[in-house]
Amino acid sequence: MSNKILVLGANGNVGQALVPLLLARGEQVKAASRSGKAVAGAEGVVFDYTRPETFAAAFDGVDRAYVMLPTGYVNVCALLLPVIEAAAARRVKVVLQSVLGVDADDAIPYRKVEIALEKSGTPHVILRPNWFADNFHTFWKAGIDHGSIALPAAGGKSSFIDVRDIAASAAAALGSARFDGRAFNLTGPEALGYAEAAALLSRVLGKPVEYQAIDDAAFIAALTGAGVAQDYGAFLASIFHPVREGWTAVLSPDVETLTGEPPRSLETYACDHAPALGGSQV
Ligand SMILES: NC(=O)c1ccc[n+]([C@@H]2O[C@H](COP(=O)([O-])OP(=O)(O)OC[C@H]3O[C@@H](n4cnc5c(N)ncnc54)[C@H](OP(=O)(O)O)[C@@H]3O)[C@@H](O)[C@H]2O)c1
């Protein structure tokens, strides 16, 4: 009988938070990664988006799957559409991690994947998270260490979402059929500009952190100088356009609809991650 949940990206930001939540709910989990190592007590399985020959073993015994694309890939449709097809062919329910705002235009690659899933006939839930709060202790950590977060966000605000709230939303969507066929926008409880976020981090961490608004060219140059591929740097710069336009300031009730709990604030995120953020008051 198929009653396992396949979690793609199980070693990643969302996956590491999601796997223990599913295990705590008594679910059987197959934790997918390129190495196939076990994650947090869940059975490990080899899965590689770029190697479709790994899909069959990963989907074996599975009735639900958390599908996401790891950071660093720009070929969204080429990598995700075959996974959606493989899931739908087995009538596996897909909870898809998409991106806030992609429903603005059907030509956006992530929206194309959403549409393919909607048309596939397999049960599904779409989750569209806003910018992760957790980017501050990953992508923007080097800037925090130097006291300056430099981004092409101008004065745009974002309702940053804590990865733990994405994971809790995913666990709810995977654990019940109540939300099937729907899409949910996952945001934090407040919209903050990067200057406000930097001030908050400075206060919580007990050290100076400022925000420096830069243009796309300076941002891409900084990223490529740090070893990021040119096309991914350009992609990252492009996704600050919605921030500058104010589109990422939206507040959604959907985390609470899914989980029964309000989403965590950026302050809660910062306090809980102070060691990872390099705080001096920890
Ligand atoms: N960061 C944000 O602000 C934000 C906002 C909205 C949406 N998103 C979306 O969220 C996604 C990233 O989520 P995340 O941060 O949880 O993921 P992640 O941590 O970047 O990646 C998850 C895991 O995927 C695995 N992986 C990498 N390449 C793989 C491959 N070829 N085949 C199979 N597994 C592979 C890696 O583990 P192994 O090395 O062990 O295989 C990695 O730990 C992106 O698609 C992004 O568009 C991000």
The ligand as an SDF file (V2000), in Angstrom:
LIG
                    3D

 48 52  0  0  0  0  0  0  0  0999 V2000
   14.6320   32.0640   -0.5600 N   0  0  0  0  0  0  0  0  0  0  0  0
   13.5030   32.7530   -0.7700 C   0  0  0  0  0  0  0  0  0  0  0  0
   13.3430   33.8780   -0.3220 O   0  0  0  0  0  0  0  0  0  0  0  0
   12.3840   32.1120   -1.5630 C   0  0  0  0  0  0  0  0  0  0  0  0
   11.1520   32.7450   -1.6190 C   0  0  0  0  0  0  0  0  0  0  0  0
   10.1020   32.1550   -2.3210 C   0  0  0  0  0  0  0  0  0  0  0  0
   10.3180   30.9440   -2.9760 C   0  0  0  0  0  0  0  0  0  0  0  0
   11.5450   30.3730   -2.9110 N   0  0  0  0  0  0  0  0  0  0  0  0
   11.7730   29.1190   -3.6300 C   0  0  0  0  0  0  0  0  0  0  0  0
   12.1820   28.1190   -2.7180 O   0  0  0  0  0  0  0  0  0  0  0  0
   13.0680   27.2330   -3.3810 C   0  0  0  0  0  0  0  0  0  0  0  0
   14.2050   26.8910   -2.4710 C   0  0  0  0  0  0  0  0  0  0  0  0
   13.7420   26.2320   -1.2900 O   0  0  0  0  0  0  0  0  0  0  0  0
   14.7990   25.8010   -0.1760 P   0  0  0  0  0  0  0  0  0  0  0  0
   15.5650   27.0350    0.2300 O   0  0  0  0  0  0  0  0  0  0  0  0
   14.1070   25.0190    0.8670 O   0  0  0  0  0  0  0  0  0  0  0  0
   15.7540   24.8350   -1.0000 O   0  0  0  0  0  0  0  0  0  0  0  0
   17.3300   24.6560   -0.8810 P   0  0  0  0  0  0  0  0  0  0  0  0
   17.6690   24.6240    0.5730 O   0  0  0  0  0  0  0  0  0  0  0  0
   18.0130   25.6290   -1.7630 O   0  0  0  0  0  0  0  0  0  0  0  0
   17.5650   23.2420   -1.5770 O   0  0  0  0  0  0  0  0  0  0  0  0
   17.0080   22.0640   -1.0940 C   0  0  0  0  0  0  0  0  0  0  0  0
   17.9110   20.8810   -1.3340 C   0  0  0  0  0  0  0  0  0  0  0  0
   17.8280   20.4740   -2.6880 O   0  0  0  0  0  0  0  0  0  0  0  0
   18.8930   19.5770   -2.9070 C   0  0  0  0  0  0  0  0  0  0  0  0
   19.3080   19.6240   -4.2980 N   0  0  0  0  0  0  0  0  0  0  0  0
   20.0970   20.5170   -4.9360 C   0  0  0  0  0  0  0  0  0  0  0  0
   20.2380   20.2020   -6.2320 N   0  0  0  0  0  0  0  0  0  0  0  0
   19.4960   19.0820   -6.4210 C   0  0  0  0  0  0  0  0  0  0  0  0
   19.2350   18.2570   -7.5420 C   0  0  0  0  0  0  0  0  0  0  0  0
   19.7710   18.4980   -8.7640 N   0  0  0  0  0  0  0  0  0  0  0  0
   18.4250   17.1980   -7.3870 N   0  0  0  0  0  0  0  0  0  0  0  0
   17.8860   16.9050   -6.1760 C   0  0  0  0  0  0  0  0  0  0  0  0
   18.0950   17.6360   -5.0760 N   0  0  0  0  0  0  0  0  0  0  0  0
   18.9050   18.7060   -5.1980 C   0  0  0  0  0  0  0  0  0  0  0  0
   20.0190   19.9630   -1.9540 C   0  0  0  0  0  0  0  0  0  0  0  0
   20.2840   18.8480   -1.1190 O   0  0  0  0  0  0  0  0  0  0  0  0
   21.3680   17.7300   -1.5090 P   0  0  0  0  0  0  0  0  0  0  0  0
   22.6400   18.4730   -1.8380 O   0  0  0  0  0  0  0  0  0  0  0  0
   21.4460   16.8940   -0.2680 O   0  0  0  0  0  0  0  0  0  0  0  0
   20.8280   16.9730   -2.6840 O   0  0  0  0  0  0  0  0  0  0  0  0
   19.3800   21.0890   -1.1340 C   0  0  0  0  0  0  0  0  0  0  0  0
   19.6720   20.9900    0.2420 O   0  0  0  0  0  0  0  0  0  0  0  0
   13.4810   27.8860   -4.6940 C   0  0  0  0  0  0  0  0  0  0  0  0
   12.8520   27.2230   -5.7690 O   0  0  0  0  0  0  0  0  0  0  0  0
   12.9220   29.2790   -4.6140 C   0  0  0  0  0  0  0  0  0  0  0  0
   12.4190   29.7390   -5.8490 O   0  0  0  0  0  0  0  0  0  0  0  0
   12.5720   30.9040   -2.2140 C   0  0  0  0  0  0  0  0  0  0  0  0
  1  2  1  0
  2  3  2  0
  2  4  1  0
  4  5  1  0
  4 48  2  0
  5  6  2  0
  6  7  1  0
  7  8  2  0
  8  9  1  0
  8 48  1  0
  9 10  1  0
  9 46  1  0
 10 11  1  0
 11 12  1  0
 11 44  1  0
 12 13  1  0
 13 14  1  0
 14 15  2  0
 14 16  1  0
 14 17  1  0
 17 18  1  0
 18 19  2  0
 18 20  1  0
 18 21  1  0
 21 22  1  0
 22 23  1  0
 23 24  1  0
 23 42  1  0
 24 25  1  0
 25 26  1  0
 25 36  1  0
 26 27  1  0
 26 35  1  0
 27 28  2  0
 28 29  1  0
 29 30  1  0
 29 35  2  0
 30 31  1  0
 30 32  2  0
 32 33  1  0
 33 34  2  0
 34 35  1  0
 36 37  1  0
 36 42  1  0
 37 38  1  0
 38 39  2  0
 38 40  1  0
 38 41  1  0
 42 43  1  0
 44 45  1  0
 44 46  1  0
 46 47  1  0
M  CHG  2   8   1  16  -1
M  END
$$$$
